[in-house]
């Protein structure tokens, strides 16, 4: 635990928040597909796959920070930093393709409290996945910045 706290830098904090937002997106989508309105429609398997892969990659990065650093771990970290934002952006795209029709139908024709309550977890999932992808992309550029580091 001390090693994890010692290796805590801006990039690690950003990837921890990426993990949390990705988890929020996954849980929100599970809530969305379990609502009465959306039970009749097939959930997006691609969205699940990309979110779960993103969670695995983010968790892998955190595990690599705990383990002893060597050249192979550095390469794995760089691969994770390159792939993670793409996975999350693809997940956002698949959720958008999966739910845009229903969002438009609910807002245009079927706007009532029940349908809006069924739609809200999908919107939360979309926002959380989009925020996670932006944070993951930003973390790629924060390579060696320490928390509290002041540039001179």
N, C-alpha and C positions, 0 to 999 in steps of 0.2 A: 504494500500500500504506500510506503514511503517513496518507493521508486516511481510509482504512478504520480504522486503529488509532486515529486521533483521534476518529472518530465512534462508537467502541465504547462502547455504554452497556448497561444491563441489558437493555433491550428487544432489542437486536441480539444479545446473547449468548443470550437465551432463544430467539430465532428461529433462531439457528444450531443450538442443541440440538434444536429442533423439526425442523429439516431432517435432522439426524443420526438422530433416533429414527424419523422417517418413512422414511428410507432403510433402516434396520434392519428396520422392519415390512415393507417391500416385499421385501427380500432373503429374510427369513424365510418369507414367504408363497410365494415362488418355490421355496424349498427344500421347503416343505410340499407343494405341488402336484406336485413331481417325485418324491415318495416313492411306493413301490409301492402302499401302501394307498390313497392319494388320486388316483392316476393315472386310475382309472376314473371319477372324478367330475369334472364340469366345474368349472373354477375360476370364482370370482366376478369377472366382468368389471367390475361396478360398483365392487368393492373396488380393483381395479387402477386404474380411471379416477380415483377419488377420491384415491388415494394419489399418483398421478402429477400430478394437478392441484395437490395440496397441495405437492408438491416444486417445481413450477413457481412457485407463489405465494411460497413461502419463498425460493427462489432470486431471484425478482423483487424481493422486499423487500431482500435483501442487495445486489443490483445497484443499486437505487435509493439505498441508503446511500452507494455509491461515487460515483455520478453527482452532478452539480451540483444543488443543491436549488433548486426553484422551486415555484410554487403547484400546478402539475399533478402534480409528483412527490409533494407532500404529500397531495394528494387520492388518488393511487394507493396511497401507503403506508397511508392510513386505510382504503381499500377492502380492501387485503390483510389488514390487522389485523382487519377485521370478518368477512371471508369465510373465512379460513384455519381458525379453530377449528370453524366449521360443516362445512367439507369433511372435516376429520379426524374429527369426531364421526359424520358420515354414513358414513365409511369403517369406523369401529369397528362401527357398527350393521350394515353389510352383511357384515362378517366374522363377527359374532356370528350373524346369520341363516344364513350359509353353513355354519358349522362347528358350531353348537350340537348338532345331531342326532348328528353323528359323535363329538363329545366325550362325549355321554351314552352312546352305544352302546359306545364303547371302554371307558369307565370302568365300565359296568354288565356287559357281556357278553363283550367281547373284550380284556380287559386282559392284555396280555403285553408283553414287552420290545420286540418289533418294532413293534407298534401304538402303544405309548407313544412310541417314537422317531419314528414318523411324525407323531404328534400334537403333539409338543413344539414344532416350528417354528411351528405355528399359534397355540399359546399365547403364544410369544414375540412373534409378530407382533401378536397382540391386545394384549398388555401394552405393547409399544412404541408402537402407534398410539394407545392410550388415554392413555399418558403424553405423547405428542406433542400430543394435543388439549388436555390440561390445561395444558401449558406454553404452547401457542399462546394459549389463553384468558387465562392470567396475563400474558402479554406485552402484551396489549392494554391492560392497566391500568398498565403501567410506562413510560409515554410518555417522559418527560424525565428519568428517573433516571440519574445517572451512576454508574459503578462507583466504589465507595469514598466516595460522597457521604454526608455526615453531616448529619442534620436537626438544626437548632438550636432 
